[in-house]
Amino acid sequence: MKGLEALLNDERMNAEELGDRAELFHQDLSLLQHQQKTAIAPDAVSLEWCEECGIEIPEQRRQSLPGVTLCVDCKREQELKDRMHR
């Protein structure tokens, strides 16, 4: 995987495209970090219901991310808050 600087170092992209590419890079990085955490416990059980808002976490998400505890919307909101506080 290329570093963020290499991905963003394309003079042909406008600011919106750069932002989109940075967001995708961050999502990929978050997924890799989650996979590393759960690699220690590959049998981690995902929650059926989001611990933040209480809605059902889709089966596909639970199977693809062992140990998941948040729905997509709550996870996205958490990541945005985390980025704002860095």
ABEGO torsion letter per residue (X at the ends): XBBAAAAABBAABBAAAAAAAAAAAAAAAAAAAAAAAAAABAABBBBABBAAAGBBBBAAAAAABBGBABBAAAAAAAAAAAAAAX
